[in-house]
Amino acid sequence: MKVPGTEIKESVLGRAQDARAEKNAARKGAAEAIGDAGSLQAALDDTMQISSVGTMLKSELDPAKMAEERRAKVEALKQQIKNGTYKPPLEGVAQAVGEELSLEILLSGGALNRAE
């Protein structure tokens, strides 16, 4: 006994398989027309190429490299603070303090709870 609705799934699956078989046959025919056995295999295989840009991005976004760079920056800042040579831009400090205070005021008043 078949489960109701399976006929539709089977027909869709059958059509998808037929379309794939036709596509593979077309690829095979095109490769045979060229006459090169290597191109037949190449036509049937899916391939992926990573460009030099992709390779560069992968190396730049390497988590180990990023962690090492961050560690070096933090150490340099610690050294500057220790030596008394760290002079952050005052506008940036004021903006960060203002944002932090605004967030504290917003959260302490329960504004987010009322908004939900």
Salt bridges, closest charged atoms under 4 A:
GLU10 OE1 - LYS2 NZ 3.01
ASP46 OD1 - ARG27 NH1 3.89
GLU60 OE2 - LYS65 NZ 3.40
GLU68 OE1 - ARG71 NH1 2.67
GLU75 OE2 - LYS78 NZ 3.88
